[in-house]
Amino acid sequence: MLKSYELRIPQVILSGPDCVNNLGAEITRLNKKKALLITDEMMQKFGVADKIIEILKGSGIDTAVYAGVGGEPTDKNVAEGLKVYQDEGCDFLVGLGGGSPADTAKAVGIMTTNPGKISDYMGAGKVPNPIPPLVIIATTAGTGSEITKFTIIADTEKDVKMLIGTPFC
């Protein structure tokens, strides 16, 4: 049987059966008011996104949702997610799903506090400003995006995958 544990490195990692039930307490520590939940259609279809929204609501957190992430996160996903973040007055991010929603959430975070386009930050050490608080809820074992300082986003104009490295993610 799996055991639950916490790991803080400085990210906080909650793992184990029903660990998502501790989400409200963790987010309350952020002292924020409105989340942008970045996810995909499957997390909505199976009710996982709704469960997260309810947990956040129970902790007094309003939530806006961007569920346009597909199989590979793109610069267009980042621009769309950023628009929702700004239009809805969000002050932190929650990525829900596998590596694609996690990478999209990181990239949206970068763009909330830094000018230009996400492609301006391709490479390592080019992101000058910290991002808002970011919570990743990993639902798959795979990319490890939730614990790295990197994000991979497809540049649809140049048809390349961009690696963006920053200690802020």
C-alpha positions as CSV (number, residue, x, y, z in Angstrom):
1,M,0.0,0.0,0.0
2,L,1.3,3.5,-0.8
3,K,2.2,5.7,2.0
4,S,1.6,9.5,2.0
5,Y,4.5,11.9,2.4
6,E,5.5,15.6,2.1
7,L,8.7,16.9,0.5
8,R,9.7,20.5,0.5
9,I,12.7,21.4,-1.8
10,P,11.6,24.4,-1.9
11,Q,8.6,23.2,-3.8
12,V,6.1,21.4,-1.7
13,I,5.3,17.9,-3.0
14,L,2.2,16.1,-1.6
15,S,2.0,12.5,-2.6
16,G,-0.2,9.5,-1.8
17,P,-3.8,8.5,-1.9
18,D,-6.2,11.4,-1.4
19,C,-3.3,13.9,-1.0
20,V,-5.3,16.4,-3.0
21,N,-7.5,16.8,0.1
22,N,-4.6,18.7,1.6
23,L,-4.6,21.2,-1.3
24,G,-6.9,23.7,0.4
25,A,-4.5,24.0,3.4
26,E,-1.5,24.5,1.1
27,I,-3.2,27.1,-1.0
28,T,-4.5,29.0,2.0
29,R,-0.8,29.6,2.9
30,L,-0.3,31.5,-0.3
31,N,-2.8,34.2,0.8
32,K,-4.2,34.6,-2.7
33,K,-7.8,35.1,-3.9
34,K,-8.3,33.7,-7.4
35,A,-6.7,30.8,-9.3
36,L,-6.4,30.1,-12.9
37,L,-6.8,26.4,-13.3
38,I,-5.0,25.2,-16.4
39,T,-5.9,21.8,-17.6
40,D,-7.2,19.7,-20.5
41,E,-10.6,18.4,-21.7
42,M,-10.1,15.0,-20.1
43,M,-9.7,16.4,-16.6
44,Q,-12.9,18.3,-17.1
45,K,-14.7,15.3,-18.7
46,F,-13.9,13.0,-15.8
47,G,-14.8,15.5,-13.1
48,V,-11.3,16.0,-11.8
49,A,-11.2,19.7,-12.5
50,D,-14.6,20.1,-10.8
51,K,-13.2,18.4,-7.7
52,I,-10.2,20.8,-7.6
53,I,-12.6,23.8,-8.0
54,E,-14.7,22.6,-5.1
55,I,-11.6,22.1,-2.9
56,L,-10.5,25.6,-3.8
57,K,-14.0,27.0,-3.2
58,G,-14.0,25.4,0.2
59,S,-10.9,27.3,1.0
60,G,-12.4,30.6,-0.1
61,I,-10.6,30.7,-3.4
62,D,-12.4,31.7,-6.7
63,T,-11.3,29.9,-9.8
64,A,-11.2,30.6,-13.5
65,V,-10.5,27.8,-15.9
66,Y,-8.5,27.4,-19.1
67,A,-8.9,23.9,-20.5
68,G,-7.5,24.4,-24.0
69,V,-4.3,22.4,-23.5
70,G,-3.8,19.6,-26.0
71,G,-1.2,16.9,-26.4
72,E,1.7,19.4,-26.9
73,P,1.6,22.8,-25.2
74,T,2.0,25.7,-27.7
75,D,2.7,29.4,-27.7
76,K,-1.0,29.8,-28.6
77,N,-2.1,27.9,-25.4
78,V,0.2,30.3,-23.5
79,A,-1.4,33.4,-25.0
80,E,-4.9,32.1,-24.5
81,G,-4.2,31.1,-20.9
82,L,-2.6,34.5,-20.2
83,K,-5.7,36.3,-21.6
84,V,-7.9,34.3,-19.2
85,Y,-5.6,35.0,-16.3
86,Q,-5.6,38.8,-17.0
87,D,-9.3,39.0,-17.9
88,E,-10.4,37.1,-14.8
89,G,-8.1,39.0,-12.4
90,C,-6.3,35.8,-11.2
91,D,-3.3,36.1,-8.8
92,F,-1.9,32.5,-8.9
93,L,-1.9,29.4,-11.1
94,V,-2.9,25.8,-10.7
95,G,-1.8,23.3,-13.4
96,L,-3.8,20.0,-13.4
97,G,-3.0,17.0,-15.5
98,G,0.2,15.7,-17.1
99,G,3.2,17.5,-18.4
100,S,1.3,19.6,-21.0
101,P,-0.9,21.4,-18.5
102,A,2.1,21.8,-16.1
103,D,4.3,23.3,-18.8
104,T,1.5,25.5,-20.0
105,A,0.9,26.8,-16.4
106,K,4.6,27.5,-16.0
107,A,4.8,29.4,-19.3
108,V,1.6,31.4,-18.5
109,G,3.2,32.2,-15.1
110,I,6.3,33.5,-16.9
111,M,4.2,35.8,-19.2
112,T,2.2,37.3,-16.3
113,T,5.2,39.1,-15.0
114,N,7.5,39.4,-18.1
115,P,6.9,41.4,-21.3
116,G,6.9,40.2,-24.9
117,K,6.2,36.7,-26.2
118,I,7.0,33.3,-24.7
119,S,9.5,32.7,-27.5
120,D,11.6,35.7,-26.2
121,Y,12.5,33.4,-23.2
122,M,13.8,30.3,-25.1
123,G,16.9,29.0,-23.5
124,A,18.1,29.3,-19.9
125,G,18.3,32.2,-17.6
126,K,16.4,34.7,-19.8
127,V,13.3,35.2,-17.5
128,P,14.0,38.3,-15.5
129,N,11.0,38.4,-13.1
130,P,9.6,35.8,-10.7
131,I,6.2,34.3,-11.5
132,P,3.1,34.2,-9.4
133,P,2.6,31.3,-7.1
134,L,2.2,28.1,-9.0
135,V,0.6,24.8,-7.9
136,I,1.0,21.7,-10.0
137,I,-1.3,18.7,-9.5
138,A,0.3,15.9,-11.4
139,T,-2.2,13.2,-12.5
140,T,0.4,11.1,-14.4
141,A,3.8,9.7,-13.9
142,G,5.9,10.8,-16.8
143,T,7.6,14.1,-17.6
144,G,8.4,15.3,-14.1
145,S,7.5,18.8,-15.2
146,E,6.1,19.5,-11.7
147,I,9.6,19.3,-10.2
148,T,11.9,20.9,-12.8
149,K,12.9,24.4,-13.6
150,F,12.1,23.8,-17.3
151,T,9.1,24.1,-19.5
152,I,8.8,23.0,-23.1
153,I,6.4,24.9,-25.4
154,A,6.0,24.6,-29.2
155,D,6.6,27.7,-31.2
156,T,3.9,27.4,-33.9
157,E,5.5,30.1,-36.1
158,K,8.9,28.5,-36.3
159,D,7.7,24.9,-35.8
160,V,10.2,24.2,-33.0
161,K,9.9,23.1,-29.4
162,M,11.3,25.7,-27.1
163,L,13.1,24.7,-23.9
164,I,12.7,27.5,-21.3
165,G,14.8,27.3,-18.1
166,T,14.3,29.5,-15.1
167,P,14.7,29.1,-11.4
168,F,11.3,30.8,-11.0
169,C,9.3,27.7,-12.1
